[in-house]
Amino acid sequence: MKKIAIFTILLIIILGCSKNEEEILTVSSYSYINETSPYDTSIRVSVEEINGILKIRICQNQKVAHERNLYAPKSENVDLGYGEVETIPYTPYNCLFLKEHILLYWNAHYVNTHNKTHTYTMIYTNKLDSIATVTTIGVIKSSNFGEDKFIIHDNSENKNIVYDSTGKIIFEKMYYGETYEWPTCYHNIAISNTEFLDWGEYSISRKCLDKGLIWSNTYNELIPNKPVEEINPPKIELIEHSLKSNVLNSIFNVTYYSGEKEKVSTKIDINTGSIINN
């Protein structure tokens, strides 16, 4: 009897483990987005599909602060002509941060004579309150435009569109063969609905979506090399920037070719682009 009892207990344990394994195996999960806010590195946004349900989570200090299911369209029925209809799924592909808002992008792509991409943008607050949605047609790129606006480029019409944080259009322009200025994501300050100060790869500039480049200063002009005759440029990392009384202040971590490191501050008059000596 004792052996039978032991066998029965072992059988129950084995069956229990098998059941748990089966339950674990039925949970399907796929992560689309997992990004940290540049405005507050303790905040992380994730979009994950769990058993067919899309979930968005905002984690703060590695704990879930806000969570909700996403109600973006799962697919779009596209008329391809000649009586043919194709169902194209929307796929989460990007996340963009404003200071107080989060933008999540989906797109659905189909190939026909127009080779269109529909992009669906959902706007949330940092507490996951839904604000608005924006839909565009055409392959796009996007960037923040200062801390509380964002810009997209719609390739279907070669058009730039600036939105406020509620999804309202505050500027748009179609470009007929001409080039256009584009902000460096998270390294720009919007000073109007069309003009912005931008920290690019090689220079600091004032640019206008309507008129183009206004002025530009290269980092070589702003930060002299050490020693001066050194031909290898220093490595430069922007760590802080601010705008006060029409003076643009920047602080950089600079590493010279010799290995010497220091913090360098620069000042520029935004009206003229003139460098102000410290």
C-alpha positions as a printed Julia matrix, in Angstrom:
278×3 Matrix{Float64}:
   0.0    0.0     0.0
   2.86   2.31    0.85
   4.41   1.76   -2.62
   1.04   2.43   -4.3
   0.63   5.66   -2.33
   4.12   6.85   -3.29
   3.46   5.97   -6.97
   0.16   7.85   -6.88
   1.82  10.97   -5.43
   4.58  10.86   -8.06
   1.99  10.46  -10.84
   0.05  13.49   -9.57
   3.26  15.57   -9.48
   4.22  14.5   -13.03
   0.74  15.25  -14.38
   0.75  18.6   -12.59
   4.1   19.54  -14.12
   2.9   18.45  -17.56
  -0.18  20.62  -17.19
   1.92  23.6   -16.15
   4.24  23.07  -19.13
   1.21  22.88  -21.43
  -0.2   26.11  -20.0
   3.14  27.85  -20.43
   3.47  26.66  -24.0
   0.05  28.06  -24.95
   1.14  31.63  -24.05
   2.47  33.27  -27.2
   4.31  36.56  -26.87
   6.01  38.93  -29.31
   7.7   42.22  -28.43
   7.38  45.07  -30.95
   8.63  48.11  -29.02
  10.82  48.48  -25.94
  12.26  52.0   -25.63
  13.43  54.41  -22.94
  12.37  58.05  -22.77
  15.19  60.55  -23.48
  13.46  63.02  -21.15
  13.39  60.63  -18.18
  15.53  57.51  -18.41
  13.59  55.84  -15.57
  10.59  55.59  -17.95
  10.36  52.77  -20.48
   7.57  52.04  -22.98
   6.86  48.57  -24.33
   4.35  47.21  -26.82
   3.88  43.46  -26.72
   1.46  41.01  -28.3
   0.32  38.33  -25.83
  -2.06  35.66  -27.13
  -3.26  38.0   -29.87
  -3.79  41.01  -27.57
  -1.62  44.09  -28.0
  -0.58  45.59  -24.67
   1.18  48.86  -23.98
   3.02  49.29  -20.7
   4.78  52.26  -19.17
   7.36  51.12  -16.64
   8.99  53.49  -14.18
  12.02  52.34  -12.21
  11.45  48.84  -13.64
   7.89  48.61  -12.3
   4.7   48.78  -14.38
   3.17  52.2   -13.72
   0.44  52.15  -16.39
  -0.94  49.44  -18.65
  -3.71  49.13  -21.21
  -4.78  47.14  -24.24
  -4.29  48.81  -27.6
  -7.22  49.36  -29.91
  -5.34  50.26  -33.05
  -6.74  48.72  -36.24
  -5.46  45.2   -36.73
  -5.84  45.24  -40.51
  -7.12  47.12  -43.53
  -9.08  45.79  -46.5
  -7.46  47.23  -49.63
  -9.17  47.31  -53.02
  -6.5   46.27  -55.52
  -8.82  46.64  -58.52
 -10.22  44.02  -60.88
 -12.44  42.74  -58.1
  -9.48  41.84  -55.89
  -9.38  42.78  -52.21
  -6.43  42.13  -49.93
  -6.38  42.31  -46.12
  -3.17  43.96  -44.95
  -2.22  43.79  -41.24
  -1.07  46.85  -39.33
   2.26  46.3   -37.58
   3.61  48.38  -34.65
   7.0   49.68  -35.74
   8.03  52.83  -33.9
   7.71  54.89  -30.72
   8.42  58.61  -30.4
   8.56  60.57  -27.15
   7.48  64.11  -26.45
   8.04  65.49  -22.96
   4.5   64.71  -21.77
   3.27  62.44  -24.58
   4.02  59.17  -26.33
   3.45  58.55  -30.02
   3.03  54.98  -31.28
   3.19  54.25  -35.0
   1.6   51.41  -36.97
   1.79  50.87  -40.7
   0.18  48.7   -43.35
   1.92  48.33  -46.7
   0.51  47.02  -49.94
   1.87  46.99  -53.46
  -0.21  48.13  -56.37
   0.2   50.83  -59.01
   0.62  53.43  -56.23
   2.77  51.37  -53.82
   1.08  52.93  -50.79
   1.79  52.71  -47.09
  -0.88  53.75  -44.61
   0.54  54.96  -41.3
  -1.59  55.17  -38.19
  -0.28  57.27  -35.27
  -1.73  56.97  -31.78
  -1.06  59.74  -29.24
  -1.12  59.06  -25.49
  -0.2   61.02  -22.38
   2.5   59.64  -20.09
  -0.35  58.12  -18.05
  -1.67  56.3   -21.15
  -4.74  58.5   -21.59
  -5.63  58.42  -25.28
  -5.48  61.86  -26.93
  -5.83  61.46  -30.69
  -4.99  59.43  -33.78
  -3.47  60.59  -37.05
  -3.55  58.69  -40.34
  -1.31  59.45  -43.32
  -0.76  57.79  -46.69
   2.81  57.32  -47.79
   6.08  56.03  -46.39
   6.99  58.42  -43.59
   9.74  59.4   -41.23
   9.1   61.25  -38.01
  10.85  63.3   -35.34
  10.0   65.33  -32.31
   9.82  69.07  -33.05
  10.91  70.52  -29.73
   9.44  69.01  -26.57
   5.71  69.31  -27.34
   5.31  69.03  -31.13
   6.19  66.42  -33.74
   6.84  66.37  -37.48
   6.3   63.72  -40.13
   7.34  63.55  -43.77
   4.78  61.98  -46.09
   6.61  60.64  -49.13
   3.43  60.15  -51.13
   3.22  63.94  -51.58
   6.76  64.94  -50.5
   5.17  66.92  -47.68
   6.22  67.91  -44.16
   3.48  68.19  -41.53
   3.94  69.58  -38.01
   1.44  68.56  -35.31
   0.93  69.72  -31.76
   0.64  67.13  -28.98
  -3.13  66.76  -29.58
  -2.69  65.77  -33.23
  -3.74  69.18  -34.61
  -1.88  70.29  -37.77
  -0.05  73.58  -37.17
   2.08  73.65  -40.34
   2.31  71.74  -43.6
   4.19  72.26  -46.82
   4.57  70.29  -50.03
   8.02  70.42  -51.63
   8.21  70.47  -55.41
  11.61  69.0   -56.17
  13.4   71.14  -53.57
  15.21  69.82  -50.53
  13.89  70.41  -47.03
  15.45  70.78  -43.59
  14.87  68.01  -41.06
  15.41  68.05  -37.28
  17.7   65.66  -35.44
  15.42  63.59  -33.23
  15.58  64.65  -29.54
  18.36  67.17  -30.29
  16.37  70.18  -31.43
  14.53  73.18  -29.97
  11.47  74.51  -31.8
  11.38  78.31  -31.66
   8.21  78.62  -33.78
   5.91  76.34  -35.77
   8.44  76.37  -38.64
  11.87  77.24  -37.2
  14.12  75.13  -35.0
  17.63  74.99  -33.56
  19.32  71.72  -34.37
  22.35  69.77  -33.15
  23.39  67.71  -36.16
  26.3   65.33  -36.66
  28.74  68.06  -37.66
  27.18  71.4   -36.72
  24.67  73.46  -34.75
  22.18  75.2   -37.03
  19.08  77.33  -37.18
  16.72  75.95  -39.8
  13.31  76.77  -41.23
  10.87  74.31  -42.8
   9.63  77.1   -45.07
  12.85  78.93  -46.0
  15.68  76.45  -45.42
  18.98  76.95  -43.61
  19.34  80.3   -41.78
  22.81  79.86  -40.21
  25.16  77.08  -39.2
  28.29  76.69  -37.04
  30.46  73.6   -37.31
  31.8   71.93  -34.18
  35.31  72.67  -35.48
  34.47  76.38  -35.25
  32.92  76.02  -31.8
  35.45  73.67  -30.17
  39.13  74.18  -31.1
  41.18  71.0   -31.33
  43.95  70.14  -28.85
  46.65  70.57  -29.91
  45.55  73.0   -32.63
  47.69  71.26  -35.27
  46.06  67.85  -34.57
  44.31  66.68  -37.75
  42.11  64.04  -36.09
  38.91  65.69  -34.86
  37.75  65.24  -31.25
  34.76  63.06  -30.4
  31.87  65.23  -29.24
  28.79  64.26  -27.23
  26.01  66.73  -26.46
  24.95  66.35  -22.81
  22.92  69.5   -22.13
  21.33  72.4   -24.01
  19.12  75.37  -23.21
  17.83  78.61  -24.73
  17.62  81.81  -22.7
  17.33  85.45  -23.84
  18.12  84.47  -27.45
  21.37  82.77  -26.38
  21.77  79.08  -27.16
  23.83  77.27  -24.53
  25.37  73.86  -25.16
  27.53  71.62  -22.98
  29.56  68.82  -24.58
  31.69  65.93  -23.42
  34.8   66.22  -25.59
  37.43  63.51  -26.07
  40.54  64.6   -27.97
  42.67  62.27  -30.09
  45.35  62.35  -27.37
  42.86  60.82  -24.92
  42.34  64.02  -22.94
  38.73  64.58  -21.89
  36.88  67.7   -20.78
  33.51  69.4   -20.69
  33.16  72.34  -23.06
  30.43  75.01  -22.97
  29.45  77.06  -26.03
  27.15  80.04  -26.56
  25.55  81.25  -29.8
  23.38  84.29  -30.57
  20.4   82.65  -32.29
  19.5   85.81  -34.25
  22.84  86.1   -36.04
  24.52  82.75  -35.45
  27.51  84.58  -33.93
  29.63  82.62  -31.46
  29.78  84.29  -28.04
  33.16  83.84  -26.38
  32.98  82.63  -22.79
